[in-house]
Amino acid sequence: MLRYTLMRLGIFVGCLVVVWGLVYSGVAPRGLGDSNGMWVVLLSLVISAPISFVVLRKERDRASIQVAERVDRMKSNLEANRNQEDIADDAARAQGGQAQAS
């Protein structure tokens, strides 16, 4: 998961450098008024999103599998804890019923 995030961040930073170079060389428009920095960041986000979607497909699938496995493991641990609580509760009720009968 961390690997995917770092790769995606790397693609964004690469796009940011390229867009910044294009804007300051005059190839791309500079934005409106004082919005130049925001323009560069937003344009970089718009460009890097589809690149990340295509280039990082396999890494995204790997990350998705890891997340799904983690969720399944947490669900099974939660279910095991519930079963232990039920067993303890049943045992306590059985002991309480025996104590009242005596």
DSSP file (Angstrom, degrees, kcal/mol; ACC not computed):
  #  RESIDUE AA STRUCTURE BP1 BP2  ACC     N-H-->O    O-->H-N    N-H-->O    O-->H-N    TCO  KAPPA ALPHA  PHI   PSI    X-CA   Y-CA   Z-CA
    1    1 A M     >        0   0    0      0, 0.0     4,-2.2     0, 0.0     5,-0.2   0.000 360.0 360.0 360.0 -43.8    0.0    0.0    0.0
    2    2 A L  H  >  +     0   0    0      1,-0.2     4,-2.7     2,-0.2     5,-0.2   0.888 360.0  55.0 -64.1 -38.3    2.8    2.4    0.9
    3    3 A R  H  > S+     0   0    0      1,-0.2     4,-2.4     2,-0.2    -1,-0.2   0.929 108.2  47.9 -61.2 -45.5    4.6    1.5   -2.3
    4    4 A Y  H  > S+     0   0    0      2,-0.2     4,-2.6     1,-0.2    -1,-0.2   0.918 112.0  49.9 -60.9 -44.4    1.5    2.4   -4.4
    5    5 A T  H  X S+     0   0    0     -4,-2.2     4,-2.5     1,-0.2    -2,-0.2   0.915 112.0  47.3 -62.3 -43.6    1.1    5.7   -2.5
    6    6 A L  H  X S+     0   0    0     -4,-2.7     4,-2.3     2,-0.2    -1,-0.2   0.885 111.9  50.1 -66.8 -37.6    4.8    6.6   -3.1
    7    7 A M  H  X S+     0   0    0     -4,-2.4     4,-2.1    -5,-0.2    -2,-0.2   0.911 111.8  48.3 -65.9 -41.0    4.6    5.7   -6.8
    8    8 A R  H  X S+     0   0    0     -4,-2.6     4,-2.2     1,-0.2    -2,-0.2   0.907 111.3  49.8 -65.4 -41.1    1.5    7.8   -7.2
    9    9 A L  H  X S+     0   0    0     -4,-2.5     4,-2.7     1,-0.2    -1,-0.2   0.882 108.7  53.8 -63.1 -38.6    3.1   10.7   -5.4
   10   10 A G  H  X S+     0   0    0     -4,-2.3     4,-2.4     2,-0.2    -2,-0.2   0.902 107.9  49.1 -62.7 -41.8    6.2   10.3   -7.6
   11   11 A I  H  X S+     0   0    0     -4,-2.1     4,-2.4     2,-0.2    -2,-0.2   0.913 111.8  49.7 -64.0 -42.1    4.0   10.6  -10.7
   12   12 A F  H  X S+     0   0    0     -4,-2.2     4,-2.7     2,-0.2    -2,-0.2   0.933 110.9  48.4 -62.2 -45.8    2.3   13.7   -9.3
   13   13 A V  H  X S+     0   0    0     -4,-2.7     4,-2.4     2,-0.2    -1,-0.2   0.899 110.8  51.6 -63.4 -39.9    5.6   15.3   -8.5
   14   14 A G  H  X S+     0   0    0     -4,-2.4     4,-2.2     1,-0.2    -1,-0.2   0.928 111.9  46.0 -60.4 -45.0    6.9   14.5  -12.0
   15   15 A C  H  X S+     0   0    0     -4,-2.4     4,-3.1     1,-0.2     5,-0.3   0.883 110.2  54.9 -64.7 -38.2    3.8   16.1  -13.5
   16   16 A L  H  X S+     0   0    0     -4,-2.7     4,-2.6     2,-0.2    -2,-0.2   0.915 109.0  46.9 -61.5 -43.8    4.2   19.1  -11.2
   17   17 A V  H  X S+     0   0    0     -4,-2.4     4,-2.3     2,-0.2    -1,-0.2   0.920 114.6  46.8 -64.4 -43.5    7.8   19.7  -12.4
   18   18 A V  H  X S+     0   0    0     -4,-2.2     4,-2.4     2,-0.2    -2,-0.2   0.937 114.9  45.3 -65.1 -46.8    6.8   19.4  -16.1
   19   19 A V  H  X S+     0   0    0     -4,-3.1     4,-2.8     2,-0.2     5,-0.2   0.912 112.0  52.4 -64.3 -41.7    3.7   21.6  -15.7
   20   20 A W  H  X S+     0   0    0     -4,-2.6     4,-2.5    -5,-0.3    -1,-0.2   0.920 110.9  48.0 -59.1 -43.5    5.7   24.2  -13.8
   21   21 A G  H  X S+     0   0    0     -4,-2.3     4,-1.4     1,-0.2     6,-0.2   0.904 112.7  48.0 -63.3 -41.4    8.4   24.2  -16.5
   22   22 A L  H  X>S+     0   0    0     -4,-2.4     6,-1.6     2,-0.2     5,-1.5   0.886 113.2  47.8 -67.9 -38.2    5.7   24.6  -19.2
   23   23 A V  H ><5S+     0   0    0     -4,-2.8     3,-0.8     1,-0.2    -2,-0.2   0.934 114.4  44.7 -68.7 -45.5    4.0   27.4  -17.4
   24   24 A Y  H 3<5S+     0   0    0     -4,-2.5    -1,-0.2     1,-0.2    -2,-0.2   0.703 111.1  53.6 -76.5 -17.8    7.1   29.4  -16.6
   25   25 A S  H 3<5S-     0   0    0     -4,-1.4    -1,-0.2    -5,-0.2    -2,-0.2   0.578 116.0-115.4 -87.8  -9.3    8.5   28.9  -20.2
   26   26 A G  T <<5S+     0   0    0     -3,-0.8    -3,-0.2    -4,-0.6    -2,-0.1   0.458  86.9 112.6  94.6   1.1    5.2   30.3  -21.6
   27   27 A V  S   <S+     0   0    0     -5,-1.5    -4,-0.2    -6,-0.2    -5,-0.1   0.903  79.5  41.2 -72.7 -41.7    4.0   27.2  -23.4
   28   28 A A  S    S-     0   0    0     -6,-1.6    -2,-0.2    -9,-0.2    -3,-0.0  -0.773 103.6 -93.6-103.7 151.5    1.1   26.7  -21.0
   29   29 A P        -     0   0    0      0, 0.0     3,-0.1     0, 0.0    -1,-0.1  -0.269  26.2-132.3 -64.2 152.3   -1.1   29.6  -19.7
   30   30 A R        -     0   0    0      1,-0.3     9,-0.2    -4,-0.1     2,-0.2   0.503  43.7-118.4 -84.5  -5.9   -0.1   31.2  -16.4
   31   31 A G        -     0   0    0      8,-0.1     2,-0.5     7,-0.1    -1,-0.3  -0.497  46.4 -46.9  95.6-171.2   -3.6   31.2  -14.9
   32   32 A L  S >  S-     0   0    0     -2,-0.2     3,-2.1     3,-0.1     7,-0.1  -0.891  90.4 -53.0-106.3 122.8   -5.7   34.2  -13.8
   33   33 A G  T 3  S-     0   0    0     -2,-0.5     3,-0.3     1,-0.3     0, 0.0  -0.277 123.4  -7.2  58.1-122.8   -4.1   36.9  -11.6
   34   34 A D  T 3  S+     0   0    0      1,-0.2     3,-0.5     2,-0.1    -1,-0.3   0.244 109.7  96.7 -90.3  12.7   -2.4   35.5   -8.5
   35   35 A S    <>  +     0   0    0     -3,-2.1     4,-2.7     1,-0.2    -1,-0.2   0.194  45.2 112.9 -88.4  18.2   -3.7   32.0   -9.1
   36   36 A N  H  > S+     0   0    0     -3,-0.3     4,-2.3     1,-0.2    -1,-0.2   0.918  76.6  46.2 -59.6 -47.7   -0.5   30.7  -10.8
   37   37 A G  H  > S+     0   0    0     -3,-0.5     4,-2.1     1,-0.2    -1,-0.2   0.915 115.3  46.4 -62.5 -43.3    0.5   28.3   -8.0
   38   38 A M  H  > S+     0   0    0     -4,-0.2     4,-2.9     1,-0.2     5,-0.3   0.888 110.5  54.5 -65.7 -38.1   -2.9   26.8   -7.7
   39   39 A W  H  X S+     0   0    0     -4,-2.7     4,-2.5     1,-0.2     5,-0.2   0.920 108.7  47.9 -60.4 -45.3   -3.2   26.6  -11.5
   40   40 A V  H  X S+     0   0    0     -4,-2.3     4,-2.0    -5,-0.2    -1,-0.2   0.920 114.2  46.1 -64.1 -44.4    0.0   24.6  -11.6
   41   41 A V  H  X S+     0   0    0     -4,-2.1     4,-2.3     2,-0.2    -2,-0.2   0.930 114.8  46.3 -65.7 -46.2   -1.0   22.2   -8.8
   42   42 A L  H  X S+     0   0    0     -4,-2.9     4,-2.4     1,-0.2    -2,-0.2   0.911 112.9  49.2 -65.5 -41.5   -4.5   21.6  -10.2
   43   43 A L  H  X S+     0   0    0     -4,-2.5     4,-1.9    -5,-0.3    -1,-0.2   0.884 110.8  51.2 -64.4 -36.9   -3.2   21.1  -13.8
   44   44 A S  H  X S+     0   0    0     -4,-2.0     4,-2.8    -5,-0.2    -2,-0.2   0.902 109.9  49.6 -65.2 -41.2   -0.7   18.6  -12.4
   45   45 A L  H  X S+     0   0    0     -4,-2.3     4,-1.9     1,-0.2    -2,-0.2   0.920 110.7  49.6 -62.3 -43.6   -3.4   16.7  -10.5
   46   46 A V  H  < S+     0   0    0     -4,-2.4    -1,-0.2     1,-0.2    -2,-0.2   0.869 116.4  42.0 -65.2 -36.5   -5.6   16.5  -13.6
   47   47 A I  H  X S+     0   0    0     -4,-1.9     4,-1.1    -5,-0.2    -2,-0.2   0.889 114.6  49.3 -77.7 -40.1   -2.7   15.2  -15.7
   48   48 A S  H  X S+     0   0    0     -4,-2.8     4,-2.8     1,-0.2     5,-0.2   0.781  98.3  68.8 -74.2 -25.7   -1.3   12.8  -13.1
   49   49 A A  H  X S+     0   0    0     -4,-1.9     4,-2.2     1,-0.2    -1,-0.2   0.956 104.5  38.2 -61.6 -53.3   -4.6   11.1  -12.3
   50   50 A P  H  > S+     0   0    0      0, 0.0     4,-1.9     0, 0.0     5,-0.2   0.864 115.8  54.4 -68.0 -31.1   -5.2    9.3  -15.6
   51   51 A I  H  X S+     0   0    0     -4,-1.1     4,-3.0     2,-0.2     5,-0.4   0.945 111.1  45.1 -63.9 -46.0   -1.4    8.5  -15.9
   52   52 A S  H  X S+     0   0    0     -4,-2.8     4,-2.0     1,-0.2    -1,-0.2   0.887 109.5  56.5 -62.5 -39.2   -1.6    6.9  -12.4
   53   53 A F  H  < S+     0   0    0     -4,-2.2    -1,-0.2    -5,-0.2    -2,-0.2   0.899 117.9  32.4 -60.7 -41.1   -4.7    5.1  -13.3
   54   54 A V  H >< S+     0   0    0     -4,-1.9     3,-0.9    -5,-0.1    -2,-0.2   0.927 123.3  42.7 -82.6 -48.2   -3.1    3.4  -16.4
   55   55 A V  H 3< S+     0   0    0     -4,-3.0     3,-0.3     1,-0.2     4,-0.2   0.853 117.1  44.4 -72.2 -35.4    0.5    3.0  -15.3
   56   56 A L  T 3X S+     0   0    0     -4,-2.0     4,-2.7    -5,-0.4    -1,-0.2   0.094  74.8 116.8 -99.3  23.4   -0.2    1.8  -11.7
   57   57 A R  H <> S+     0   0    0     -3,-0.9     4,-2.1     1,-0.2    -1,-0.2   0.929  79.3  43.8 -58.0 -48.7   -2.9   -0.7  -12.5
   58   58 A K  H  > S+     0   0    0     -3,-0.3     4,-2.2     1,-0.2    -1,-0.2   0.908 115.1  48.7 -65.8 -41.1   -1.0   -3.8  -11.3
   59   59 A E  H  > S+     0   0    0      1,-0.2     4,-2.4    -4,-0.2    -1,-0.2   0.881 110.2  51.9 -66.2 -37.1    0.3   -2.0   -8.2
   60   60 A R  H  X S+     0   0    0     -4,-2.7     4,-2.4     2,-0.2    -1,-0.2   0.890 108.8  50.9 -65.5 -39.3   -3.3   -0.9   -7.4
   61   61 A D  H  X S+     0   0    0     -4,-2.1     4,-2.1    -5,-0.2    -2,-0.2   0.906 110.1  49.8 -63.9 -41.4   -4.5   -4.4   -7.8
   62   62 A R  H  X S+     0   0    0     -4,-2.2     4,-2.1     2,-0.2    -2,-0.2   0.926 111.8  47.8 -61.7 -44.9   -1.8   -5.7   -5.4
   63   63 A A  H  X S+     0   0    0     -4,-2.4     4,-2.3     1,-0.2    -2,-0.2   0.890 109.8  53.6 -62.9 -39.5   -2.7   -3.0   -2.8
   64   64 A S  H  X S+     0   0    0     -4,-2.4     4,-2.5     1,-0.2    -1,-0.2   0.898 107.7  50.2 -63.0 -41.1   -6.4   -3.9   -3.2
   65   65 A I  H  X S+     0   0    0     -4,-2.1     4,-2.5     2,-0.2    -1,-0.2   0.909 110.0  50.9 -63.5 -42.2   -5.7   -7.5   -2.4
   66   66 A Q  H  X S+     0   0    0     -4,-2.1     4,-2.2     2,-0.2    -2,-0.2   0.910 111.4  47.4 -62.4 -42.4   -3.7   -6.5    0.6
   67   67 A V  H  X S+     0   0    0     -4,-2.3     4,-2.4     2,-0.2    -2,-0.2   0.919 112.0  49.9 -65.3 -43.0   -6.5   -4.4    1.9
   68   68 A A  H  X S+     0   0    0     -4,-2.5     4,-2.4     1,-0.2    -2,-0.2   0.898 111.0  49.3 -63.5 -40.2   -9.1   -7.1    1.3
   69   69 A E  H  X S+     0   0    0     -4,-2.5     4,-2.4     2,-0.2    -1,-0.2   0.905 110.7  50.5 -64.8 -40.5   -6.9   -9.7    3.1
   70   70 A R  H  X S+     0   0    0     -4,-2.2     4,-2.2     2,-0.2    -2,-0.2   0.904 111.0  48.7 -64.2 -41.2   -6.5   -7.3    6.1
   71   71 A V  H  X S+     0   0    0     -4,-2.4     4,-2.4     2,-0.2    -2,-0.2   0.914 111.5  49.4 -65.2 -43.0  -10.3   -6.7    6.2
   72   72 A D  H  X S+     0   0    0     -4,-2.4     4,-2.3     1,-0.2    -2,-0.2   0.908 110.9  50.1 -62.1 -41.5  -11.0  -10.5    6.1
   73   73 A R  H  X S+     0   0    0     -4,-2.4     4,-2.2     1,-0.2    -1,-0.2   0.906 111.1  48.8 -64.4 -41.1   -8.5  -11.1    8.9
   74   74 A M  H  X S+     0   0    0     -4,-2.2     4,-2.4     2,-0.2    -1,-0.2   0.893 110.4  51.5 -66.0 -38.9  -10.0   -8.4   11.0
   75   75 A K  H  X S+     0   0    0     -4,-2.4     4,-2.3     2,-0.2    -2,-0.2   0.912 110.5  47.9 -63.4 -42.3  -13.5   -9.8   10.4
   76   76 A S  H  X S+     0   0    0     -4,-2.3     4,-2.3     2,-0.2    -2,-0.2   0.886 111.9  50.0 -68.1 -37.0  -12.4  -13.3   11.5
   77   77 A N  H  X S+     0   0    0     -4,-2.2     4,-2.3     2,-0.2    -2,-0.2   0.909 111.1  49.3 -65.0 -41.0  -10.7  -11.9   14.6
   78   78 A L  H  X S+     0   0    0     -4,-2.4     4,-2.3     2,-0.2    -2,-0.2   0.906 111.3  49.0 -63.5 -41.8  -13.8  -10.0   15.5
   79   79 A E  H  X S+     0   0    0     -4,-2.3     4,-2.3     2,-0.2    -1,-0.2   0.894 110.0  51.5 -65.7 -39.6  -16.0  -13.2   15.0
   80   80 A A  H  X S+     0   0    0     -4,-2.3     4,-2.1     2,-0.2    -2,-0.2   0.903 110.1  49.6 -63.5 -40.9  -13.6  -15.2   17.2
   81   81 A N  H  X S+     0   0    0     -4,-2.3     4,-2.3     2,-0.2    -2,-0.2   0.902 109.7  51.3 -64.6 -40.4  -13.8  -12.6   19.9
   82   82 A R  H  X S+     0   0    0     -4,-2.3     4,-2.4     1,-0.2    -2,-0.2   0.920 109.6  50.1 -61.6 -42.9  -17.6  -12.6   19.7
   83   83 A N  H  X S+     0   0    0     -4,-2.3     4,-2.3     1,-0.2    -1,-0.2   0.896 109.9  50.5 -64.0 -39.6  -17.6  -16.4   20.0
   84   84 A Q  H  X S+     0   0    0     -4,-2.1     4,-2.5     1,-0.2    -1,-0.2   0.907 110.6  49.5 -64.2 -41.0  -15.3  -16.2   23.1
   85   85 A E  H  X S+     0   0    0     -4,-2.3     4,-2.6     2,-0.2    -2,-0.2   0.902 110.6  50.3 -64.4 -40.6  -17.6  -13.7   24.7
   86   86 A D  H  X S+     0   0    0     -4,-2.4     4,-2.7     2,-0.2    -2,-0.2   0.912 111.3  48.2 -63.7 -42.1  -20.7  -15.9   24.0
   87   87 A I  H  X S+     0   0    0     -4,-2.3     4,-2.3     2,-0.2    -2,-0.2   0.925 113.4  47.4 -64.4 -44.6  -19.0  -18.9   25.5
   88   88 A A  H  X S+     0   0    0     -4,-2.5     4,-2.4     2,-0.2    -2,-0.2   0.901 112.9  49.3 -64.2 -40.3  -17.9  -16.9   28.6
   89   89 A D  H  X S+     0   0    0     -4,-2.6     4,-2.4     2,-0.2    -2,-0.2   0.920 111.2  48.9 -64.8 -44.1  -21.4  -15.5   29.0
   90   90 A D  H  X S+     0   0    0     -4,-2.7     4,-2.2     1,-0.2    -2,-0.2   0.896 111.9  49.5 -62.4 -39.6  -23.0  -18.9   28.7
   91   91 A A  H  X S+     0   0    0     -4,-2.3     4,-2.3     2,-0.2    -2,-0.2   0.909 110.9  49.4 -66.7 -41.1  -20.7  -20.3   31.3
   92   92 A A  H  X S+     0   0    0     -4,-2.4     4,-2.3     1,-0.2    -2,-0.2   0.905 111.7  48.7 -65.3 -40.3  -21.4  -17.5   33.7
   93   93 A R  H  X S+     0   0    0     -4,-2.4     4,-2.3     2,-0.2    -1,-0.2   0.888 110.5  51.4 -65.7 -38.3  -25.1  -17.9   33.2
   94   94 A A  H  X S+     0   0    0     -4,-2.2     4,-1.8     2,-0.2    -2,-0.2   0.911 111.9  46.3 -66.2 -40.7  -24.8  -21.7   33.8
   95   95 A Q  H  X S+     0   0    0     -4,-2.3     4,-2.1     1,-0.2    -2,-0.2   0.885 111.8  51.8 -67.2 -37.7  -22.8  -21.1   37.0
   96   96 A G  H  X S+     0   0    0     -4,-2.3     4,-1.7     1,-0.2    -2,-0.2   0.874 109.7  49.5 -65.3 -37.6  -25.3  -18.5   38.1
   97   97 A G  H  X S+     0   0    0     -4,-2.3     4,-1.6     2,-0.2    -1,-0.2   0.858 110.9  49.4 -69.9 -35.2  -28.2  -20.9   37.6
   98   98 A Q  H  X S+     0   0    0     -4,-1.8     4,-1.3     2,-0.2    -2,-0.2   0.880 109.1  52.5 -70.0 -37.9  -26.5  -23.6   39.5
   99   99 A A  H  < S+     0   0    0     -4,-2.1    -2,-0.2     1,-0.2    -1,-0.2   0.880 110.2  48.0 -66.9 -37.0  -25.8  -21.3   42.4
  100  100 A Q  H  < S+     0   0    0     -4,-1.7    -1,-0.2     1,-0.2    -2,-0.2   0.851 108.6  54.5 -71.2 -33.7  -29.5  -20.3   42.6
  101  101 A A  H  <        0   0    0     -4,-1.6    -1,-0.2     1,-0.2    -2,-0.2   0.786 360.0 360.0 -70.0 -26.3  -30.6  -23.9   42.5
  102  102 A S     <        0   0    0     -4,-1.3    -1,-0.2    -3,-0.1    -2,-0.2   0.479 360.0 360.0 -76.1 360.0  -28.4  -24.8   45.5
